[in-house]
Amino acid sequence: MAGGRPKLPRALQRQFWRLVRSGLSYEKAAETAGVSMTAVKKWVRQGGGMPMVDLAEPSGRYLSAQEREEIACARAAGQGVRAIARQLGRAPATISREISRNRGVAHNWCYRAGAAQARADAKARRPKPAKLAQNTRLRQEVEAGLAQRWSPQQIAGRLRRDFPEDKDMWVSPETIYQALYVQSRGALRRELTKCLRTGRALRRPQRRADRRSTRIRDKVMISERPAEVADRAVPGHWEGDLITGTANKSAIGTLVERTSRITLLLHLPNDHGAEQVEQAMIAAMRTLPEHLRRSLTWDQGIEMSNHAAITIAADLPIYFCDPHSPWQRGTNENTNGLLRQYFPKGSDLSIHSAADLARVEAEINGRPRKTLAWRTPTEVLNALLSNPYPSVATTA
């Protein structure tokens, strides 16, 4: 201890985080582990909501200070490497490397346990210099991606595509998250967390969205949808839904094409009832060529009550998901999560103009996607428009 309070043992930190991982709240985990909330708040703040210690118990992989003392005594007594290894129950190679690494640390080229332990502690000290802190060019590329609201996974994937031969320009998504959230690895500005989809300052599990159950007359269920929709080999099949604002009083319609992941937004400034959705849907679909209007899958929201009129006017068959089954429109659910970065829950969505929606469309469709081999939806759509009848699937 160099003044102030002593650090709590790592074993206590491990116990606390294991309790949190088991489902206990921070308060209950702190009480059970016997640590103060002051310490807990510090750990949470430093790690951005993630543990800063390995939750596995130490394995004995590394030599301890006591073992180094025994090595020093044995060497002073003239014992050989193999004899020391048998005494400690270690491999001879481990003892040989330890002596070779630390022979010159002290005077007279002899092995000193204290100096060897100090060197091992310094080498193992965390955190080590972060890659993003050391590589200015890489950091600038990551910050540029975050400024465009790309996710860490999208940034990492695009960097590998843009710099296939330069591994210095590669970085993992977790490294980006740690640079944002972990104080001691803060190579990126903390305010850039606002560019992430959640905008949170701490990492938390994603909450499941509430789903509605409504009745719609003469609906055609997803079980009757053509089999070609499932494998994404044929473009032109869409998924749709509404994202709503405060108290469900405002909404924006979202449409996503399953093959290209291209996104269209429906401007619903005054109301999001069946008539308004019908008009906006027909207007949006009429801008597309016929081969990109094969089907639409929607949940059972009452806003799609006029589905028959949309089918006739836009020549677009519409299928409905089973109740409480958002995974049946998984592409659209994922896209709605992306859009919440622009249109937060609990906000008034009626304030956004058609021009605002067009800008968001362009930005979302310009993001590289892992499922598209880090191409953008716009790039894939352009390829589909130039080749309306592809012989093979564009995505897996």
C-alpha positions as CSV (number, residue, x, y, z in Angstrom):
1,M,0.0,0.0,0.0
2,A,1.4,3.3,-1.1
3,G,-0.7,5.5,1.1
4,G,-4.5,5.5,1.3
5,R,-6.7,2.4,1.6
6,P,-5.3,-1.0,0.6
7,K,-6.7,-2.6,-2.5
8,L,-9.3,-5.3,-2.0
9,P,-8.1,-8.8,-2.9
10,R,-8.8,-9.9,-6.5
11,A,-10.6,-13.0,-5.0
12,L,-13.3,-10.6,-3.7
13,Q,-13.7,-9.0,-7.1
14,R,-14.0,-12.4,-8.8
15,Q,-16.6,-13.5,-6.2
16,F,-18.6,-10.2,-6.8
17,W,-18.6,-10.5,-10.6
18,R,-19.5,-14.2,-10.5
19,L,-22.6,-13.3,-8.3
20,V,-23.5,-10.6,-10.8
21,R,-23.2,-13.1,-13.7
22,S,-25.5,-15.5,-11.8
23,G,-28.2,-12.9,-12.0
24,L,-27.9,-10.9,-8.7
25,S,-28.2,-7.1,-8.6
26,Y,-25.1,-5.1,-7.8
27,E,-26.5,-4.4,-4.4
28,K,-27.2,-8.0,-3.5
29,A,-23.9,-9.2,-5.0
30,A,-22.0,-6.7,-2.9
31,E,-23.8,-7.7,0.2
32,T,-23.2,-11.4,-0.4
33,A,-19.5,-10.9,-1.2
34,G,-19.0,-8.5,1.7
35,V,-17.8,-5.5,-0.2
36,S,-19.0,-1.9,-0.1
37,M,-21.0,-0.2,-2.8
38,T,-18.2,2.4,-3.0
39,A,-15.9,-0.3,-4.2
40,V,-18.6,-1.7,-6.5
41,K,-19.2,1.6,-8.1
42,K,-15.5,2.1,-8.7
43,W,-15.2,-1.4,-10.4
44,V,-18.3,-0.8,-12.6
45,R,-17.0,2.7,-13.6
46,Q,-13.5,1.5,-14.4
47,G,-14.6,-1.5,-16.4
48,G,-17.6,0.2,-18.2
49,G,-19.9,-2.4,-16.6
50,M,-17.6,-5.3,-17.2
51,P,-15.3,-7.2,-14.9
52,M,-11.6,-6.0,-14.9
53,V,-10.4,-9.3,-13.5
54,D,-10.3,-12.8,-14.9
55,L,-13.2,-14.7,-13.3
56,A,-11.3,-18.0,-13.4
57,E,-9.2,-18.9,-10.4
58,P,-5.4,-18.6,-10.9
59,S,-4.2,-21.8,-12.5
60,G,-0.6,-21.9,-11.1
61,R,0.7,-21.5,-14.7
62,Y,3.2,-18.9,-13.7
63,L,6.0,-19.2,-11.2
64,S,5.3,-17.7,-7.8
65,A,7.6,-15.6,-5.7
66,Q,8.1,-18.5,-3.3
67,E,9.2,-20.7,-6.2
68,R,11.6,-18.1,-7.4
69,E,13.1,-18.0,-3.9
70,E,13.6,-21.8,-4.1
71,I,15.2,-21.5,-7.5
72,A,17.7,-18.9,-6.2
73,C,18.6,-21.0,-3.2
74,A,19.0,-24.1,-5.3
75,R,21.2,-22.3,-7.8
76,A,23.3,-20.9,-5.0
77,A,23.8,-24.4,-3.7
78,G,24.9,-25.5,-7.1
79,Q,21.9,-27.6,-8.1
80,G,21.2,-28.2,-11.8
81,V,18.1,-27.3,-13.8
82,R,16.6,-30.8,-13.7
83,A,17.1,-31.2,-10.0
84,I,15.3,-27.9,-9.4
85,A,12.5,-28.9,-11.7
86,R,11.9,-32.2,-9.9
87,Q,11.9,-30.3,-6.5
88,L,9.3,-27.8,-7.7
89,G,7.2,-30.2,-9.8
90,R,7.9,-28.0,-12.9
91,A,9.1,-28.8,-16.4
92,P,12.9,-28.4,-16.8
93,A,12.3,-26.1,-19.8
94,T,10.3,-23.8,-17.4
95,I,13.2,-23.5,-15.0
96,S,15.7,-23.1,-17.8
97,R,13.8,-20.2,-19.4
98,E,13.3,-18.6,-16.0
99,I,17.0,-18.6,-15.2
100,S,18.0,-17.5,-18.7
101,R,15.5,-14.6,-18.8
102,N,16.7,-13.3,-15.4
103,R,20.3,-14.2,-15.2
104,G,21.5,-10.7,-16.0
105,V,18.9,-8.8,-14.0
106,A,21.1,-8.6,-10.9
107,H,24.9,-8.1,-10.4
108,N,27.5,-10.8,-11.3
109,W,25.1,-12.5,-13.8
110,C,23.5,-14.6,-11.1
111,Y,19.8,-15.4,-10.6
112,R,18.1,-13.2,-7.9
113,A,14.6,-14.1,-6.9
114,G,13.6,-10.5,-5.9
115,A,14.8,-9.0,-9.2
116,A,13.2,-11.8,-11.2
117,Q,9.8,-11.4,-9.4
118,A,9.9,-7.6,-9.9
119,R,10.6,-8.1,-13.7
120,A,7.7,-10.7,-13.9
121,D,5.3,-8.3,-12.2
122,A,6.2,-5.4,-14.5
123,K,5.7,-7.6,-17.6
124,A,2.4,-8.9,-16.4
125,R,1.1,-5.5,-15.3
126,R,-2.3,-4.5,-16.8
127,P,-3.4,-2.7,-18.7
128,K,-0.7,-2.8,-21.4
129,P,-0.6,0.1,-23.9
130,A,-3.8,-0.1,-26.0
131,K,-3.4,-0.7,-29.7
132,L,-5.7,2.2,-30.5
133,A,-3.6,4.5,-28.2
134,Q,-0.4,3.6,-30.1
135,N,-1.6,3.6,-33.7
136,T,-2.9,7.0,-34.6
137,R,-4.0,6.1,-38.1
138,L,-6.0,3.2,-36.8
139,R,-7.6,5.3,-34.1
140,Q,-8.6,7.9,-36.7
141,E,-10.3,5.2,-38.8
142,V,-12.2,3.9,-35.8
143,E,-13.3,7.3,-34.7
144,A,-14.5,8.1,-38.3
145,G,-16.6,4.9,-38.3
146,L,-18.1,5.7,-34.9
147,A,-18.9,9.2,-36.1
148,Q,-20.9,7.6,-38.9
149,R,-22.7,5.5,-36.3
150,W,-21.1,2.2,-37.4
151,S,-21.0,-0.5,-34.7
152,P,-17.6,-1.8,-33.5
153,Q,-18.2,-5.0,-35.4
154,Q,-19.0,-3.1,-38.6
155,I,-15.8,-1.0,-38.1
156,A,-13.6,-4.1,-37.5
157,G,-15.0,-6.0,-40.4
158,R,-14.6,-3.0,-42.8
159,L,-11.1,-2.4,-41.7
160,R,-10.2,-6.0,-42.7
161,R,-11.8,-5.5,-46.1
162,D,-10.2,-2.1,-46.7
163,F,-6.7,-3.1,-45.4
164,P,-6.4,-6.9,-46.2
165,E,-2.6,-6.9,-46.1
166,D,-2.0,-4.5,-43.3
167,K,-2.6,-6.2,-39.9
168,D,-1.6,-3.1,-38.1
169,M,-4.9,-1.7,-39.3
170,W,-7.0,-4.6,-37.9
171,V,-8.7,-4.4,-34.6
172,S,-11.3,-6.5,-32.8
173,P,-14.8,-5.2,-31.8
174,E,-14.0,-5.9,-28.2
175,T,-10.9,-3.8,-28.3
176,I,-13.0,-0.9,-29.6
177,Y,-15.6,-1.4,-26.8
178,Q,-12.9,-1.5,-24.2
179,A,-11.3,1.6,-25.5
180,L,-14.6,3.4,-25.1
181,Y,-15.8,1.9,-21.8
182,V,-12.8,0.9,-19.8
183,Q,-11.3,4.0,-18.1
184,S,-7.7,2.6,-18.0
185,R,-7.8,1.8,-21.7
186,G,-9.5,5.0,-22.8
187,A,-7.7,5.4,-26.2
188,L,-11.0,6.7,-27.6
189,R,-12.9,9.7,-26.3
190,R,-15.6,8.6,-23.8
191,E,-18.2,10.9,-25.5
192,L,-18.0,8.6,-28.6
193,T,-20.2,6.1,-26.7
194,K,-23.1,8.4,-27.8
195,C,-22.4,7.2,-31.3
196,L,-23.1,3.6,-30.4
197,R,-26.5,2.2,-31.0
198,T,-27.5,2.2,-27.3
199,G,-25.7,5.5,-26.5
200,R,-25.0,4.1,-23.0
201,A,-22.0,4.9,-20.8
202,L,-22.0,1.3,-19.4
203,R,-22.5,-2.0,-21.1
204,R,-25.8,-3.7,-20.3
205,P,-27.9,-6.6,-21.6
206,Q,-30.3,-5.6,-24.4
207,R,-33.9,-5.6,-23.3
208,R,-36.5,-7.4,-25.3
209,A,-39.1,-5.2,-27.0
210,D,-42.7,-5.5,-26.1
211,R,-44.9,-7.0,-28.8
212,R,-48.5,-6.4,-29.6
213,S,-51.2,-8.8,-30.5
214,T,-54.0,-7.6,-32.7
215,R,-56.6,-9.0,-35.0
216,I,-56.6,-8.4,-38.8
217,R,-59.3,-9.8,-41.1
218,D,-58.4,-12.1,-44.0
219,K,-54.8,-12.2,-43.2
220,V,-52.4,-14.7,-44.9
221,M,-50.1,-16.2,-42.3
222,I,-46.3,-16.6,-42.7
223,S,-46.7,-20.4,-42.9
224,E,-48.2,-19.9,-46.4
225,R,-45.3,-17.7,-47.6
226,P,-43.2,-19.1,-50.5
227,A,-40.2,-21.2,-49.5
228,E,-37.9,-19.0,-51.6
229,V,-38.2,-16.2,-49.0
230,A,-36.4,-18.1,-46.3
231,D,-33.0,-18.6,-48.1
232,R,-32.7,-15.0,-49.4
233,A,-31.6,-16.3,-52.8
234,V,-34.3,-14.3,-54.6
235,P,-34.4,-10.5,-53.9
236,G,-37.5,-8.5,-53.5
237,H,-38.9,-10.0,-50.2
238,W,-39.4,-7.4,-47.5
239,E,-40.0,-7.3,-43.8
240,G,-41.7,-4.3,-42.1
241,D,-42.9,-2.8,-38.9
242,L,-43.5,0.5,-37.1
243,I,-41.2,2.1,-34.5
244,T,-43.2,4.2,-32.2
245,G,-42.5,7.3,-30.1
246,T,-43.7,8.6,-26.7
247,A,-46.9,6.8,-25.6
248,N,-47.2,5.3,-29.1
249,K,-48.5,8.7,-30.3
250,S,-46.0,9.0,-33.2
251,A,-44.4,6.4,-35.5
252,I,-42.1,5.8,-38.4
253,G,-42.6,2.9,-40.8
254,T,-39.6,0.7,-41.5
255,L,-39.1,-1.7,-44.5
256,V,-36.1,-3.9,-45.0
257,E,-35.3,-6.0,-48.1
258,R,-34.1,-9.4,-46.9
259,T,-31.3,-10.0,-49.5
260,S,-29.6,-6.6,-49.7
261,R,-30.7,-5.3,-46.2
262,I,-31.7,-2.0,-48.0
263,T,-33.9,0.0,-45.7
264,L,-36.8,2.3,-46.6
265,L,-38.5,4.6,-44.0
266,L,-42.2,5.6,-44.2
267,H,-42.9,9.2,-43.2
268,L,-46.0,9.2,-41.0
269,P,-46.1,12.8,-39.6
270,N,-49.7,13.1,-38.5
271,D,-51.0,9.6,-37.7
272,H,-50.0,6.0,-38.1
273,G,-53.3,4.5,-38.6
274,A,-54.3,2.0,-41.3
275,E,-55.0,4.6,-44.0
276,Q,-51.8,6.6,-43.5
277,V,-49.7,3.4,-43.5
278,E,-51.5,2.3,-46.7
279,Q,-50.8,5.5,-48.5
280,A,-47.1,5.6,-47.4
281,M,-46.6,2.0,-48.2
282,I,-48.0,2.2,-51.7
283,A,-46.0,5.4,-52.5
284,A,-42.7,3.7,-51.3
285,M,-43.3,0.4,-53.2
286,R,-44.2,2.1,-56.4
287,T,-40.6,3.5,-56.5
288,L,-39.3,0.0,-56.9
289,P,-39.0,-2.2,-60.0
290,E,-41.4,-5.1,-60.2
291,H,-38.7,-7.7,-59.4
292,L,-38.0,-6.0,-56.1
293,R,-41.7,-6.2,-55.0
294,R,-42.2,-9.9,-54.4
295,S,-43.6,-10.0,-50.8
296,L,-43.9,-8.2,-47.5
297,T,-43.9,-9.8,-44.0
298,W,-45.4,-7.8,-41.1
299,D,-46.4,-8.4,-37.6
300,Q,-50.1,-8.4,-36.5
301,G,-50.3,-4.6,-35.9
302,I,-53.7,-3.0,-36.5
303,E,-51.9,-0.5,-38.8
304,M,-51.9,-3.1,-41.5
305,S,-55.7,-3.6,-41.5
306,N,-55.8,-2.3,-45.1
307,H,-53.3,-5.0,-46.3
308,A,-55.6,-6.1,-49.1
309,A,-55.7,-2.6,-50.6
310,I,-51.9,-2.4,-50.5
311,T,-51.6,-5.8,-52.2
312,I,-53.8,-4.7,-55.1
313,A,-52.3,-1.2,-55.5
314,A,-48.6,-2.2,-55.1
315,D,-48.9,-5.7,-56.5
316,L,-47.3,-6.9,-53.2
317,P,-48.4,-10.0,-51.4
318,I,-48.4,-9.5,-47.6
319,Y,-47.9,-12.2,-45.0
320,F,-48.3,-11.9,-41.2
321,C,-46.1,-13.3,-38.4
322,D,-47.5,-15.5,-35.7
323,P,-48.4,-13.7,-32.4
324,H,-45.4,-12.8,-30.2
325,S,-42.9,-14.1,-32.8
326,P,-40.6,-11.2,-33.7
327,W,-37.8,-13.6,-34.8
328,Q,-40.0,-14.3,-37.9
329,R,-39.0,-10.8,-39.0
330,G,-35.5,-11.0,-37.7
331,T,-33.9,-8.7,-40.3
332,N,-36.5,-6.0,-39.6
333,E,-36.1,-6.4,-35.8
334,N,-32.3,-5.9,-36.2
335,T,-32.8,-2.9,-38.4
336,N,-35.2,-1.3,-35.9
337,G,-32.5,-1.7,-33.3
338,L,-30.1,0.2,-35.5
339,L,-32.7,2.9,-36.1
340,R,-33.2,3.5,-32.4
341,Q,-29.8,5.1,-32.5
342,Y,-31.4,7.9,-34.6
343,F,-35.0,7.7,-33.1
344,P,-34.6,6.9,-29.4
345,K,-37.4,5.3,-27.5
346,G,-39.6,7.7,-25.6
347,S,-39.0,10.6,-28.1
348,D,-41.5,12.4,-30.3
349,L,-41.0,10.9,-33.8
350,S,-43.4,13.4,-35.4
351,I,-40.7,16.1,-35.4
352,H,-38.7,14.3,-38.1
353,S,-39.3,15.6,-41.6
354,A,-39.2,13.5,-44.8
355,A,-35.7,15.0,-45.4
356,D,-34.6,13.8,-42.0
357,L,-35.8,10.2,-42.8
358,A,-34.0,10.4,-46.2
359,R,-30.8,11.3,-44.5
360,V,-31.1,8.4,-42.0
361,E,-31.9,6.0,-44.9
362,A,-28.7,7.0,-46.7
363,E,-26.6,6.6,-43.6
364,I,-28.1,3.2,-42.6
365,N,-27.8,1.9,-46.2
366,G,-24.2,3.1,-46.3
367,R,-23.1,1.0,-43.3
368,P,-21.0,-2.1,-44.1
369,R,-22.7,-5.3,-42.9
370,K,-21.0,-8.5,-41.7
371,T,-23.7,-10.6,-43.4
372,L,-22.9,-8.9,-46.7
373,A,-19.2,-9.6,-46.5
374,W,-18.8,-6.0,-45.2
375,R,-20.4,-4.5,-48.3
376,T,-23.1,-1.9,-47.8
377,P,-26.8,-2.5,-48.6
378,T,-26.5,0.2,-51.2
379,E,-23.7,-1.6,-53.0
380,V,-25.7,-4.9,-52.9
381,L,-28.8,-3.2,-54.2
382,N,-27.0,-1.6,-57.1
383,A,-25.7,-5.0,-58.0
384,L,-29.2,-6.4,-57.9
385,L,-30.6,-3.5,-60.1
386,S,-27.9,-4.1,-62.7
387,N,-28.6,-7.9,-62.7
388,P,-32.3,-8.4,-61.9
389,Y,-32.2,-12.2,-62.2
390,P,-29.0,-13.4,-60.4
391,S,-28.3,-17.1,-60.8
392,V,-26.8,-17.5,-57.3
393,A,-27.6,-16.0,-53.9
394,T,-25.9,-12.7,-53.0
395,T,-25.8,-13.6,-49.3
396,A,-25.6,-16.6,-47.2
